[in-house]
Amino acid sequence: MLSINVIVKWTLSFLKEDWGIRDYPVRFREQIRAEHTKEGLYMPRFIAQIENW
C-alpha cells in the first residue's frame, strides 16, 4: 500500500517544474553493522532510500 507521503509527493509533482531532494519521499534507516565484514569493505552507518523506487 502506498504511504500518504508518496501520494502527496506524486500529486504535487504535476505542479512542479524544478525538483530537489526534498521533493522526493525519502526514508532513512540506521544499519546494523555486521561483525563479519571483510577487510577493506565499508558499510555506512545510515542508508537512504526513495520510497517506491
PQR file of N, CA, C, O and H, with PARSE charges and radii, in Angstrom:
ATOM      1  N   MET A   1       0.844  -1.186   0.000 -0.4000 1.5000
ATOM      2  CA  MET A   1       0.000   0.000   0.000 -0.0000 2.0000
ATOM      3  C   MET A   1       0.885   1.244   0.000  0.5500 1.7000
ATOM      4  O   MET A   1       1.906   1.294   0.687 -0.5500 1.4000
ATOM      5  N   LEU A   2       0.491   2.217  -0.759 -0.4000 1.5000
ATOM      6  CA  LEU A   2       1.268   3.457  -0.846 -0.0000 2.0000
ATOM      7  C   LEU A   2       1.071   4.287   0.417  0.5500 1.7000
ATOM      8  O   LEU A   2      -0.035   4.385   0.949 -0.5500 1.4000
ATOM      9  H   LEU A   2      -0.338   2.177  -1.317  0.4000 1.0000
ATOM     10  N   SER A   3       2.159   4.879   0.884 -0.4000 1.5000
ATOM     11  CA  SER A   3       2.052   5.754   2.049 -0.0000 2.0000
ATOM     12  C   SER A   3       1.468   7.105   1.626  0.5500 1.7000
ATOM     13  O   SER A   3       1.506   7.474   0.453 -0.5500 1.4000
ATOM     14  H   SER A   3       3.058   4.800   0.452  0.4000 1.0000
ATOM     15  N   ILE A   4       0.944   7.812   2.580 -0.4000 1.5000
ATOM     16  CA  ILE A   4       0.360   9.129   2.309 -0.0000 2.0000
ATOM     17  C   ILE A   4       1.414  10.071   1.750  0.5500 1.7000
ATOM     18  O   ILE A   4       1.123  10.877   0.866 -0.5500 1.4000
ATOM     19  H   ILE A   4       0.913   7.512   3.533  0.4000 1.0000
ATOM     20  N   ASN A   5       2.629   9.975   2.258 -0.4000 1.5000
ATOM     21  CA  ASN A   5       3.732  10.823   1.792 -0.0000 2.0000
ATOM     22  C   ASN A   5       3.993  10.616   0.300  0.5500 1.7000
ATOM     23  O   ASN A   5       4.219  11.584  -0.427 -0.5500 1.4000
ATOM     24  H   ASN A   5       2.865   9.321   2.976  0.4000 1.0000
ATOM     25  N   VAL A   6       3.966   9.375  -0.157 -0.4000 1.5000
ATOM     26  CA  VAL A   6       4.194   9.071  -1.571 -0.0000 2.0000
ATOM     27  C   VAL A   6       3.069   9.651  -2.422  0.5500 1.7000
ATOM     28  O   VAL A   6       3.327  10.234  -3.475 -0.5500 1.4000
ATOM     29  H   VAL A   6       3.783   8.589   0.433  0.4000 1.0000
ATOM     30  N   ILE A   7       1.847   9.499  -1.982 -0.4000 1.5000
ATOM     31  CA  ILE A   7       0.695  10.003  -2.736 -0.0000 2.0000
ATOM     32  C   ILE A   7       0.735  11.523  -2.843  0.5500 1.7000
ATOM     33  O   ILE A   7       0.464  12.081  -3.906 -0.5500 1.4000
ATOM     34  H   ILE A   7       1.637   9.025  -1.126  0.4000 1.0000
ATOM     35  N   VAL A   8       1.073  12.194  -1.743 -0.4000 1.5000
ATOM     36  CA  VAL A   8       1.153  13.660  -1.751 -0.0000 2.0000
ATOM     37  C   VAL A   8       2.251  14.126  -2.697  0.5500 1.7000
ATOM     38  O   VAL A   8       2.032  15.038  -3.494 -0.5500 1.4000
ATOM     39  H   VAL A   8       1.294  11.741  -0.879  0.4000 1.0000
ATOM     40  N   LYS A   9       3.431  13.512  -2.620 -0.4000 1.5000
ATOM     41  CA  LYS A   9       4.552  13.907  -3.492 -0.0000 2.0000
ATOM     42  C   LYS A   9       4.207  13.662  -4.965  0.5500 1.7000
ATOM     43  O   LYS A   9       4.542  14.477  -5.824 -0.5500 1.4000
ATOM     44  H   LYS A   9       3.609  12.771  -1.973  0.4000 1.0000
ATOM     45  N   TRP A  10       3.543  12.547  -5.255 -0.4000 1.5000
ATOM     46  CA  TRP A  10       3.159  12.236  -6.636 -0.0000 2.0000
ATOM     47  C   TRP A  10       2.165  13.269  -7.154  0.5500 1.7000
ATOM     48  O   TRP A  10       2.286  13.735  -8.287 -0.5500 1.4000
ATOM     49  H   TRP A  10       3.271  11.884  -4.557  0.4000 1.0000
ATOM     50  N   THR A  11       1.175  13.633  -6.324 -0.4000 1.5000
ATOM     51  CA  THR A  11       0.166  14.610  -6.732 -0.0000 2.0000
ATOM     52  C   THR A  11       0.795  15.981  -6.974  0.5500 1.7000
ATOM     53  O   THR A  11       0.477  16.644  -7.961 -0.5500 1.4000
ATOM     54  H   THR A  11       1.076  13.255  -5.403  0.4000 1.0000
ATOM     55  N   LEU A  12       1.682  16.404  -6.082 -0.4000 1.5000
ATOM     56  CA  LEU A  12       2.335  17.706  -6.229 -0.0000 2.0000
ATOM     57  C   LEU A  12       3.311  17.742  -7.406  0.5500 1.7000
ATOM     58  O   LEU A  12       3.662  18.817  -7.894 -0.5500 1.4000
ATOM     59  H   LEU A  12       1.940  15.865  -5.280  0.4000 1.0000
ATOM     60  N   SER A  13       3.743  16.577  -7.855 -0.4000 1.5000
ATOM     61  CA  SER A  13       4.710  16.536  -8.961 -0.0000 2.0000
ATOM     62  C   SER A  13       4.147  17.116 -10.253  0.5500 1.7000
ATOM     63  O   SER A  13       4.910  17.553 -11.114 -0.5500 1.4000
ATOM     64  H   SER A  13       3.458  15.704  -7.458  0.4000 1.0000
ATOM     65  N   PHE A  14       2.844  17.125 -10.398 -0.4000 1.5000
ATOM     66  CA  PHE A  14       2.240  17.680 -11.608 -0.0000 2.0000
ATOM     67  C   PHE A  14       2.253  19.207 -11.617  0.5500 1.7000
ATOM     68  O   PHE A  14       2.001  19.825 -12.651 -0.5500 1.4000
ATOM     69  H   PHE A  14       2.224  16.770  -9.698  0.4000 1.0000
ATOM     70  N   LEU A  15       2.545  19.817 -10.466 -0.4000 1.5000
ATOM     71  CA  LEU A  15       2.549  21.271 -10.359 -0.0000 2.0000
ATOM     72  C   LEU A  15       3.963  21.856 -10.361  0.5500 1.7000
ATOM     73  O   LEU A  15       4.122  23.076 -10.408 -0.5500 1.4000
ATOM     74  H   LEU A  15       2.749  19.315  -9.625  0.4000 1.0000
ATOM     75  N   LYS A  16       4.996  21.000 -10.311 -0.4000 1.5000
ATOM     76  CA  LYS A  16       6.372  21.483 -10.192 -0.0000 2.0000
ATOM     77  C   LYS A  16       7.122  21.374 -11.513  0.5500 1.7000
ATOM     78  O   LYS A  16       6.853  20.493 -12.329 -0.5500 1.4000
ATOM     79  H   LYS A  16       4.868  20.010 -10.273  0.4000 1.0000
ATOM     80  N   GLU A  17       8.061  22.280 -11.703 -0.4000 1.5000
ATOM     81  CA  GLU A  17       8.970  22.202 -12.847 -0.0000 2.0000
ATOM     82  C   GLU A  17      10.385  21.841 -12.400  0.5500 1.7000
ATOM     83  O   GLU A  17      11.068  21.066 -13.069 -0.5500 1.4000
ATOM     84  H   GLU A  17       8.280  22.995 -11.040  0.4000 1.0000
ATOM     85  N   ASP A  18      10.825  22.397 -11.278 -0.4000 1.5000
ATOM     86  CA  ASP A  18      12.166  22.134 -10.758 -0.0000 2.0000
ATOM     87  C   ASP A  18      12.047  21.243  -9.521  0.5500 1.7000
ATOM     88  O   ASP A  18      11.237  21.494  -8.630 -0.5500 1.4000
ATOM     89  H   ASP A  18      10.270  23.026 -10.734  0.4000 1.0000
ATOM     90  N   TRP A  19      12.878  20.195  -9.491 -0.4000 1.5000
ATOM     91  CA  TRP A  19      12.844  19.240  -8.400 -0.0000 2.0000
ATOM     92  C   TRP A  19      14.135  19.276  -7.604  0.5500 1.7000
ATOM     93  O   TRP A  19      15.207  19.502  -8.164 -0.5500 1.4000
ATOM     94  H   TRP A  19      13.536  19.992 -10.216  0.4000 1.0000
ATOM     95  N   GLY A  20      14.040  19.054  -6.298 -0.4000 1.5000
ATOM     96  CA  GLY A  20      15.173  18.913  -5.399 -0.0000 2.0000
ATOM     97  C   GLY A  20      14.975  17.662  -4.558  0.5500 1.7000
ATOM     98  O   GLY A  20      13.929  17.018  -4.647 -0.5500 1.4000
ATOM     99  H   GLY A  20      13.168  18.870  -5.843  0.4000 1.0000
ATOM    100  N   ILE A  21      15.955  17.310  -3.748 -0.4000 1.5000
ATOM    101  CA  ILE A  21      15.877  16.095  -2.938 -0.0000 2.0000
ATOM    102  C   ILE A  21      14.725  16.149  -1.929  0.5500 1.7000
ATOM    103  O   ILE A  21      14.176  15.108  -1.569 -0.5500 1.4000
ATOM    104  H   ILE A  21      16.804  17.833  -3.675  0.4000 1.0000
ATOM    105  N   ARG A  22      14.361  17.322  -1.479 -0.4000 1.5000
ATOM    106  CA  ARG A  22      13.250  17.443  -0.520 -0.0000 2.0000
ATOM    107  C   ARG A  22      11.885  17.167  -1.157  0.5500 1.7000
ATOM    108  O   ARG A  22      10.889  17.010  -0.450 -0.5500 1.4000
ATOM    109  H   ARG A  22      14.806  18.168  -1.772  0.4000 1.0000
ATOM    110  N   ASP A  23      11.840  17.109  -2.463 -0.4000 1.5000
ATOM    111  CA  ASP A  23      10.585  16.841  -3.151 -0.0000 2.0000
ATOM    112  C   ASP A  23      10.290  15.347  -3.293  0.5500 1.7000
ATOM    113  O   ASP A  23       9.197  14.974  -3.719 -0.5500 1.4000
ATOM    114  H   ASP A  23      12.648  17.236  -3.038  0.4000 1.0000
ATOM    115  N   TYR A  24      11.238  14.500  -2.946 -0.4000 1.5000
ATOM    116  CA  TYR A  24      11.057  13.063  -3.049 -0.0000 2.0000
ATOM    117  C   TYR A  24      10.723  12.478  -1.686  0.5500 1.7000
ATOM    118  O   TYR A  24      11.193  12.992  -0.670 -0.5500 1.4000
ATOM    119  H   TYR A  24      12.126  14.803  -2.600  0.4000 1.0000
ATOM    120  N   PRO A  25       9.922  11.413  -1.636 -0.5600 1.5000
ATOM    121  CA  PRO A  25       9.634  10.748  -0.356  0.2800 2.0000
ATOM    122  C   PRO A  25      10.821   9.865   0.044  0.5500 1.7000
ATOM    123  O   PRO A  25      10.930   8.723  -0.403 -0.5500 1.4000
ATOM    124  N   VAL A  26      11.701  10.396   0.880 -0.4000 1.5000
ATOM    125  CA  VAL A  26      12.936   9.706   1.251 -0.0000 2.0000
ATOM    126  C   VAL A  26      12.770   9.076   2.630  0.5500 1.7000
ATOM    127  O   VAL A  26      12.207   9.676   3.546 -0.5500 1.4000
ATOM    128  H   VAL A  26      11.613  11.323   1.244  0.4000 1.0000
ATOM    129  N   ARG A  27      13.284   7.831   2.755 -0.4000 1.5000
ATOM    130  CA  ARG A  27      13.229   7.095   4.026 -0.0000 2.0000
ATOM    131  C   ARG A  27      14.668   6.840   4.468  0.5500 1.7000
ATOM    132  O   ARG A  27      15.481   6.357   3.680 -0.5500 1.4000
ATOM    133  H   ARG A  27      13.742   7.344   2.011  0.4000 1.0000
ATOM    134  N   PHE A  28      14.988   7.162   5.727 -0.4000 1.5000
ATOM    135  CA  PHE A  28      16.317   6.938   6.287 -0.0000 2.0000
ATOM    136  C   PHE A  28      16.258   5.804   7.289  0.5500 1.7000
ATOM    137  O   PHE A  28      15.256   5.617   7.980 -0.5500 1.4000
ATOM    138  H   PHE A  28      14.327   7.554   6.367  0.4000 1.0000
ATOM    139  N   ARG A  29      17.365   5.034   7.361 -0.4000 1.5000
ATOM    140  CA  ARG A  29      17.409   3.913   8.288 -0.0000 2.0000
ATOM    141  C   ARG A  29      18.843   3.709   8.755  0.5500 1.7000
ATOM    142  O   ARG A  29      19.780   3.824   7.965 -0.5500 1.4000
ATOM    143  H   ARG A  29      18.179   5.186   6.800  0.4000 1.0000
ATOM    144  N   GLU A  30      19.015   3.407  10.040 -0.4000 1.5000
ATOM    145  CA  GLU A  30      20.334   3.090  10.566 -0.0000 2.0000
ATOM    146  C   GLU A  30      20.582   1.603  10.370  0.5500 1.7000
ATOM    147  O   GLU A  30      19.746   0.773  10.727 -0.5500 1.4000
ATOM    148  H   GLU A  30      18.254   3.314  10.682  0.4000 1.0000
ATOM    149  N   GLN A  31      21.733   1.273   9.802 -0.4000 1.5000
ATOM    150  CA  GLN A  31      22.060  -0.121   9.527 -0.0000 2.0000
ATOM    151  C   GLN A  31      22.714  -0.780  10.729  0.5500 1.7000
ATOM    152  O   GLN A  31      23.432  -0.141  11.498 -0.5500 1.4000
ATOM    153  H   GLN A  31      22.412   1.947   9.512  0.4000 1.0000
ATOM    154  N   ILE A  32      22.453  -2.056  10.871 -0.4000 1.5000
ATOM    155  CA  ILE A  32      23.136  -2.853  11.893 -0.0000 2.0000
ATOM    156  C   ILE A  32      24.438  -3.336  11.265  0.5500 1.7000
ATOM    157  O   ILE A  32      24.439  -3.997  10.227 -0.5500 1.4000
ATOM    158  H   ILE A  32      21.870  -2.575  10.246  0.4000 1.0000
ATOM    159  N   ARG A  33      25.521  -2.998  11.903 -0.4000 1.5000
ATOM    160  CA  ARG A  33      26.827  -3.351  11.336 -0.0000 2.0000
ATOM    161  C   ARG A  33      27.151  -4.814  11.614  0.5500 1.7000
ATOM    162  O   ARG A  33      27.025  -5.286  12.744 -0.5500 1.4000
ATOM    163  H   ARG A  33      25.520  -2.461  12.747  0.4000 1.0000
ATOM    164  N   ALA A  34      27.561  -5.510  10.588 -0.4000 1.5000
ATOM    165  CA  ALA A  34      27.892  -6.928  10.712 -0.0000 2.0000
ATOM    166  C   ALA A  34      29.272  -7.088  11.334  0.5500 1.7000
ATOM    167  O   ALA A  34      30.196  -6.328  11.042 -0.5500 1.4000
ATOM    168  H   ALA A  34      27.663  -5.126   9.670  0.4000 1.0000
ATOM    169  N   GLU A  35      29.391  -8.082  12.187 -0.4000 1.5000
ATOM    170  CA  GLU A  35      30.688  -8.372  12.813 -0.0000 2.0000
ATOM    171  C   GLU A  35      31.636  -9.047  11.819  0.5500 1.7000
ATOM    172  O   GLU A  35      32.855  -8.989  11.985 -0.5500 1.4000
ATOM    173  H   GLU A  35      28.641  -8.699  12.424  0.4000 1.0000
ATOM    174  N   HIS A  36      31.088  -9.677  10.805 -0.4000 1.5000
ATOM    175  CA  HIS A  36      31.887 -10.470   9.887 -0.0000 2.0000
ATOM    176  C   HIS A  36      32.136  -9.745   8.566  0.5500 1.7000
ATOM    177  O   HIS A  36      32.214 -10.383   7.516 -0.5500 1.4000
ATOM    178  H   HIS A  36      30.098  -9.724  10.671  0.4000 1.0000
ATOM    179  N   THR A  37      32.261  -8.421   8.608 -0.4000 1.5000
ATOM    180  CA  THR A  37      32.551  -7.655   7.405 -0.0000 2.0000
ATOM    181  C   THR A  37      33.998  -7.917   6.980  0.5500 1.7000
ATOM    182  O   THR A  37      34.914  -7.857   7.801 -0.5500 1.4000
ATOM    183  H   THR A  37      32.198  -7.903   9.460  0.4000 1.0000
ATOM    184  N   LYS A  38      34.193  -8.205   5.699 -0.4000 1.5000
ATOM    185  CA  LYS A  38      35.544  -8.490   5.209 -0.0000 2.0000
ATOM    186  C   LYS A  38      36.396  -7.228   5.251  0.5500 1.7000
ATOM    187  O   LYS A  38      35.886  -6.112   5.146 -0.5500 1.4000
ATOM    188  H   LYS A  38      33.450  -8.253   5.032  0.4000 1.0000
ATOM    189  N   GLU A  39      37.664  -7.420   5.403 -0.4000 1.5000
ATOM    190  CA  GLU A  39      38.603  -6.302   5.463 -0.0000 2.0000
ATOM    191  C   GLU A  39      38.592  -5.544   4.141  0.5500 1.7000
ATOM    192  O   GLU A  39      38.605  -6.153   3.071 -0.5500 1.4000
ATOM    193  H   GLU A  39      38.078  -8.326   5.489  0.4000 1.0000
ATOM    194  N   GLY A  40      38.569  -4.240   4.216 -0.4000 1.5000
ATOM    195  CA  GLY A  40      38.580  -3.414   3.021 -0.0000 2.0000
ATOM    196  C   GLY A  40      37.198  -2.979   2.573  0.5500 1.7000
ATOM    197  O   GLY A  40      37.075  -2.109   1.711 -0.5500 1.4000
ATOM    198  H   GLY A  40      38.558  -3.746   5.085  0.4000 1.0000
ATOM    199  N   LEU A  41      36.159  -3.565   3.141 -0.4000 1.5000
ATOM    200  CA  LEU A  41      34.799  -3.172   2.795 -0.0000 2.0000
ATOM    201  C   LEU A  41      34.302  -2.132   3.779  0.5500 1.7000
ATOM    202  O   LEU A  41      34.626  -2.182   4.965 -0.5500 1.4000
ATOM    203  H   LEU A  41      36.259  -4.271   3.842  0.4000 1.0000
ATOM    204  N   TYR A  42      33.512  -1.186   3.284 -0.4000 1.5000
ATOM    205  CA  TYR A  42      32.977  -0.128   4.127 -0.0000 2.0000
ATOM    206  C   TYR A  42      31.459  -0.229   4.156  0.5500 1.7000
ATOM    207  O   TYR A  42      30.822  -0.311   3.106 -0.5500 1.4000
ATOM    208  H   TYR A  42      33.248  -1.145   2.320  0.4000 1.0000
ATOM    209  N   MET A  43      30.879  -0.223   5.339 -0.4000 1.5000
ATOM    210  CA  MET A  43      29.432  -0.254   5.487 -0.0000 2.0000
ATOM    211  C   MET A  43      29.021   1.039   6.184  0.5500 1.7000
ATOM    212  O   MET A  43      29.352   1.247   7.351 -0.5500 1.4000
ATOM    213  H   MET A  43      31.397  -0.156   6.192  0.4000 1.0000
ATOM    214  N   PRO A  44      28.294   1.919   5.468 -0.5600 1.5000
ATOM    215  CA  PRO A  44      27.898   3.183   6.085  0.2800 2.0000
ATOM    216  C   PRO A  44      26.913   2.969   7.230  0.5500 1.7000
ATOM    217  O   PRO A  44      26.184   1.977   7.257 -0.5500 1.4000
ATOM    218  N   ARG A  45      26.900   3.904   8.172 -0.4000 1.5000
ATOM    219  CA  ARG A  45      26.026   3.789   9.338 -0.0000 2.0000
ATOM    220  C   ARG A  45      24.556   3.942   8.966  0.5500 1.7000
ATOM    221  O   ARG A  45      23.699   3.254   9.519 -0.5500 1.4000
ATOM    222  H   ARG A  45      27.492   4.709   8.150  0.4000 1.0000
ATOM    223  N   PHE A  46      24.262   4.847   8.025 -0.4000 1.5000
ATOM    224  CA  PHE A  46      22.884   5.087   7.622 -0.0000 2.0000
ATOM    225  C   PHE A  46      22.698   4.778   6.146  0.5500 1.7000
ATOM    226  O   PHE A  46      23.649   4.823   5.366 -0.5500 1.4000
ATOM    227  H   PHE A  46      24.959   5.406   7.576  0.4000 1.0000
ATOM    228  N   ILE A  47      21.465   4.463   5.771 -0.4000 1.5000
ATOM    229  CA  ILE A  47      21.104   4.235   4.385 -0.0000 2.0000
ATOM    230  C   ILE A  47      19.861   5.057   4.089  0.5500 1.7000
ATOM    231  O   ILE A  47      18.990   5.196   4.948 -0.5500 1.4000
ATOM    232  H   ILE A  47      20.692   4.426   6.405  0.4000 1.0000
ATOM    233  N   ALA A  48      19.771   5.600   2.885 -0.4000 1.5000
ATOM    234  CA  ALA A  48      18.613   6.399   2.468 -0.0000 2.0000
ATOM    235  C   ALA A  48      18.015   5.759   1.213  0.5500 1.7000
ATOM    236  O   ALA A  48      18.738   5.335   0.311 -0.5500 1.4000
ATOM    237  H   ALA A  48      20.479   5.487   2.188  0.4000 1.0000
ATOM    238  N   GLN A  49      16.696   5.699   1.175 -0.4000 1.5000
ATOM    239  CA  GLN A  49      16.003   5.122   0.027 -0.0000 2.0000
ATOM    240  C   GLN A  49      14.863   6.052  -0.377  0.5500 1.7000
ATOM    241  O   GLN A  49      14.200   6.643   0.476 -0.5500 1.4000
ATOM    242  H   GLN A  49      16.109   6.043   1.908  0.4000 1.0000
ATOM    243  N   ILE A  50      14.645   6.175  -1.678 -0.4000 1.5000
ATOM    244  CA  ILE A  50      13.464   6.893  -2.175 -0.0000 2.0000
ATOM    245  C   ILE A  50      12.353   5.861  -2.252  0.5500 1.7000
ATOM    246  O   ILE A  50      12.498   4.836  -2.918 -0.5500 1.4000
ATOM    247  H   ILE A  50      15.184   5.696  -2.370  0.4000 1.0000
ATOM    248  N   GLU A  51      11.249   6.126  -1.574 -0.4000 1.5000
ATOM    249  CA  GLU A  51      10.162   5.166  -1.476 -0.0000 2.0000
ATOM    250  C   GLU A  51       9.576   4.851  -2.849  0.5500 1.7000
ATOM    251  O   GLU A  51       9.403   5.735  -3.688 -0.5500 1.4000
ATOM    252  H   GLU A  51      11.132   6.958  -1.032  0.4000 1.0000
ATOM    253  N   ASN A  52       9.277   3.580  -3.055 -0.4000 1.5000
ATOM    254  CA  ASN A  52       8.675   3.036  -4.275 -0.0000 2.0000
ATOM    255  C   ASN A  52       9.555   3.172  -5.506  0.5500 1.7000
ATOM    256  O   ASN A  52       9.038   3.280  -6.618 -0.5500 1.4000
ATOM    257  H   ASN A  52       9.417   2.862  -2.373  0.4000 1.0000
ATOM    258  N   TRP A  53      10.889   3.168  -5.334 -0.4000 1.5000
ATOM    259  CA  TRP A  53      11.808   3.175  -6.464 -0.0000 2.0000
ATOM    260  C   TRP A  53      12.597   1.909  -6.446  0.5500 1.7000
ATOM    261  O   TRP A  53      13.443   1.696  -7.315 -0.5500 1.4000
ATOM    262  H   TRP A  53      11.309   3.080  -4.430  0.4000 1.0000
TER
END
